Amino acid sequence: MWQPNYIKILGVRVDSLTWNDVDSFAKDALSGSKPNQVVTVNGEHILAAERNPKHRNVINNAELVVPDTTNVLWVSKLKGRGLAQTIPGVDLSLRLARIAAETNNSLFLLGSKIGVAEKAARKLQTMYPGLVIAGFSSADPGKNRVVEEIRNSGADIVLVAYGAPTQEYWIAEHKVATGAKILVGVGGTFDMIAGILPRAPRFVRTLHLEWLWRLILQPSRIGRIWKAVVVFPLRALFH
C-alpha cells in the first residue's frame, strides 16, 4: 500500500500528496481487502481536534488525511513544511466516482438531508457513465441498520456526509462491518454535487477565496469561517 509523507499541525496529521498519489492510494485500496478511512481536514477541524483527543486520534489513525482547504496549505508553507497541494472534498469525491466507474467498483452515498444523496448519486452517474451506485441513504448516524444495508449492497466506496467529527467517528466505528474498501467523510459535498449549494466559480477557486464564496451564500457560517480563516492560522503559526 502506498504511504504518504505527512506533517502535523497542532498535533493533527495532514498528508502531503498530489492527485496522482490519490489515484495510487485509491487503486491500491480497491484491490486490497481491508477498509481504509479517508479524512478531509480544514482549519476548523484541526482546531477542534487539537482540543479533543478522541477526534485527534481518529484523524491521526486514518489511512489517509487530506488537506481540504487553502488555509491548511498556507499554514504548512509558512511553517516551512509545505504540503504538496489541497485535495478539496468535492474534487476528491468526484475523483473517486470516476475511478469507480473506470474500475467497475461501486459507490454508496450516506447522509445529508432526505433526497440529497439520491440526487447527488444520479448526478454522478450522469457525469461518469457506467458508475454503479450501490445505494444511498439519509439515515442518521444512530441507525445501525444502515451498516447492514451498506454491507449487503456490496459497496466498495462509501461517501459519508454527516459533518465533522460525527462522520469520522462513524467511519472509525463501522468501517470493518460495512465491508467497503474506502470510506470518506465528505461534509457538505452532496449539496454541491446535487446543485443545491452552488460551488464557487473556477476563478474564485483559483484565487483561493472559496471561504468568501461560502460566506456570501451562508452568512450564518461567519463564526465557523472566522475560526477557519483567522483563528486557525494565528494559533497554528504561533503555537
KAMONOR-V38578 format. One line per field, one symbol per residue. phi: phi as a letter, one per 40 degrees, with the letter a starting at -180 (. if undefined). burial: 1 if it has 16 or more other C-alpha atoms within 10 Angstrom, else 0. A space follows every 50 residues. Layout:
BEGIN
phi=???
burial=???
END
This chain:
BEGIN
phi=.cbccabbbfgbcbcbabcccddcdcccccccbbcbcbbbbbccccdccd cbdccccccccccabbccbcccccdccccgbdccacbddccccccccccc ccbgbbbbbbhgcdgccccccccccccbdgcccciaabdcdccccccccc cccgccbbbbbbgccdcccccdcbdcccgccbbbcbfcccdcccgcbccd ddcccccfbdcccccccbdccdcccdcccbcddccccbc
burial=00010100111111111100010011101100001111111111111111 00001101110111111111111111000011111111110111111111 10001111111110011111110110010111111111101000011011 10111111111101111111110010011111111111111011000011 000000000111111000000000101110011001000
END
